[in-house]
């Protein structure tokens, strides 16, 4: 879904095409990469307990190193290109997660921020190069703009996808349908005559929530609406599929772009009126999507993001516990090792808050979140009412410690309440 140019001679200042042809293989492997971006980031951050900031730092460094290797090539190479895409998918996901989970930025703000950044990147790119076509990536500046755009689209797609889940409360399986339908509409309008550069980048952004939701659907437990493969198994499966596809493309060269040429702005001729109708339909699809989200958000529902990773809670008819009852239930029904581990983290976090170490407190809060998530199934099964009570105290701790401008009094209050329930004297 982008423009094709007539063949022409290569100039000395230009490289050979650095990107693949836009075939069905491109879209298949792009979706595979976005799925890995979601599942592998979650595995490193949560399952291994590395922590969000540390994981983001690691992948930022690795992505930068691989990008240097990619840009040092004179022509498109499937292995280098798609490795860069996989890493940018993971890194872009982590940047959005940092804003949401670490800094407490609302998803609508993150979505708006990344949309503005993307618009600025496109504006500067077009003002310098006079084209945004993927077939024009034949010079170092254009490739730099291209990869910056790719990174921002991954971050934007993550924010938009998560915001949609927050607004609608849809489960991971149902949530696949919206981006899938919008991609199908975009592809149909491209064939009908819509601007190929516009439809390409719209579809490129939409593949991010499609792949991420697919990863969630495969990785989450059946109780959470998924298939229960887990983040590690999902990551391994999709990395294997990516590797197999890259090997095939390296041998067959089925995705080598032979259409890139001297004038990448050339497009297949489309009558002006037909293109205008295609753009009107695309705009109508966007408005219909907004109306659907607004309507769904107004209906009673629970955010699927809030429920993600949680064990089933007690029925609505269960009588809530008081503070003293919850404390007694924790001591009586929960494994001492789990309680001790949680209490240790809470004590450390409170100490760091008292010392004014915001970064350290935020890091320990991430440890609290990871430990809580890892033990939810066990604790919920032991006493669901105590689990519900504790869960409602963990959230204020995470929110207060991760706030953009933390209030020590609020942090201390939330931490002490949680510590009391865990059995502190």
HELIX and SHEET records of a PDB file:
HELIX    1   1 UNK A   24  UNK A   42  1                                  19    
HELIX    2   2 UNK A   43  UNK A   47  3                                   5    
HELIX    3   3 UNK A   52  UNK A   72  1                                  21    
HELIX    4   4 UNK A   78  UNK A   97  1                                  20    
HELIX    5   5 UNK A   98  UNK A  102  3                                   5    
HELIX    6   6 UNK A  107  UNK A  129  1                                  23    
HELIX    7   7 UNK A  134  UNK A  136  5                                   3    
HELIX    8   8 UNK A  140  UNK A  168  1                                  29    
HELIX    9   9 UNK A  175  UNK A  192  1                                  18    
HELIX   10  10 UNK A  196  UNK A  219  1                                  24    
HELIX   11  11 UNK A  222  UNK A  224  5                                   3    
HELIX   12  12 UNK A  231  UNK A  252  1                                  22    
HELIX   13  13 UNK A  272  UNK A  298  1                                  27    
HELIX   14  14 UNK A  304  UNK A  307  1                                   4    
HELIX   15  15 UNK A  323  UNK A  333  1                                  11    
HELIX   16  16 UNK A  336  UNK A  355  1                                  20    
HELIX   17  17 UNK A  358  UNK A  382  1                                  25    
HELIX   18  18 UNK A  384  UNK A  401  1                                  18    
HELIX   19  19 UNK A  408  UNK A  421  1                                  14    
END                                                                             
